[in-house]
Amino acid sequence: MALIDEVKSLVAEKLGLDASAVSPESSFVDDLNADSLDLADLVMALEDKYGLTFGDADTDKFKTVSDVVSAIEAKQQG
């Protein structure tokens, strides 16, 4: 499964949404109605799934699903 699809699936699971409601351009707050607790839970799940650590400087940039994918790719590439 492509990284974008994995992240979309995880976002949908954590936010209780159908995966078809999540797109790369989906805004967590505006489109997916996520609050700060939802985002914290999502970040922890992403860290566990991909073995990565995201600091506040990273997570402050997580506005859309594609932002998360870009951050994962950047961390994986070193």
C-alpha positions as CSV (number, residue, x, y, z in Angstrom):
1,M,0.0,0.0,0.0
2,A,1.3,3.5,-0.9
3,L,2.2,5.7,2.0
4,I,-0.5,8.2,1.2
5,D,-3.1,5.4,1.4
6,E,-1.7,4.1,4.7
7,V,-1.9,7.6,6.2
8,K,-5.4,8.2,4.9
9,S,-6.5,4.9,6.3
10,L,-5.0,5.7,9.7
11,V,-6.5,9.2,9.7
12,A,-9.9,7.8,8.9
13,E,-9.6,5.1,11.7
14,K,-8.4,7.6,14.3
15,L,-11.1,10.2,13.4
16,G,-13.9,7.7,13.0
17,L,-14.4,8.5,9.3
18,D,-14.9,6.6,6.2
19,A,-11.6,6.4,4.3
20,S,-13.3,7.9,1.2
21,A,-13.9,11.1,3.2
22,V,-10.1,11.6,3.5
23,S,-8.0,13.1,0.7
24,P,-4.4,14.3,0.6
25,E,-5.8,17.9,0.6
26,S,-8.1,17.3,3.5
27,S,-7.6,19.9,6.3
28,F,-7.6,18.2,9.7
29,V,-9.5,21.0,11.3
30,D,-11.6,22.5,8.5
31,D,-12.5,19.4,6.6
32,L,-12.2,16.5,9.0
33,N,-13.3,18.3,12.2
34,A,-10.3,17.1,14.2
35,D,-9.5,18.8,17.5
36,S,-6.2,19.0,19.4
37,L,-6.8,15.7,21.2
38,D,-7.6,14.0,17.9
39,L,-4.4,15.3,16.4
40,A,-2.3,14.2,19.4
41,D,-3.7,10.7,19.1
42,L,-3.0,10.7,15.4
43,V,0.6,11.8,15.9
44,M,1.1,9.0,18.5
45,A,-0.3,6.4,16.2
46,L,1.9,7.7,13.3
47,E,5.0,7.6,15.6
48,D,4.2,4.0,16.6
49,K,3.4,2.8,13.1
50,Y,6.5,4.3,11.4
51,G,9.0,4.2,14.3
52,L,9.4,8.0,14.1
53,T,9.3,10.9,16.5
54,F,7.7,14.2,15.7
55,G,8.4,17.3,17.7
56,D,6.2,20.4,18.1
57,A,8.0,22.1,15.2
58,D,6.9,19.1,13.0
59,T,3.3,18.8,14.2
60,D,2.7,22.5,14.0
61,K,3.0,22.1,10.2
62,F,0.4,19.2,10.1
63,K,-2.5,21.1,8.5
64,T,-3.4,18.5,5.8
65,V,-3.0,14.8,5.2
66,S,-0.3,15.5,2.6
67,D,1.6,17.6,5.2
68,V,1.9,14.4,7.3
69,V,3.0,12.3,4.4
70,S,5.7,14.8,3.5
71,A,6.9,14.8,7.1
72,I,7.1,11.0,7.2
73,E,9.0,10.9,3.9
74,A,11.4,13.5,5.1
75,K,12.1,11.7,8.4
76,Q,12.5,8.4,6.6
77,Q,15.1,9.8,4.2
78,G,17.1,11.2,7.1
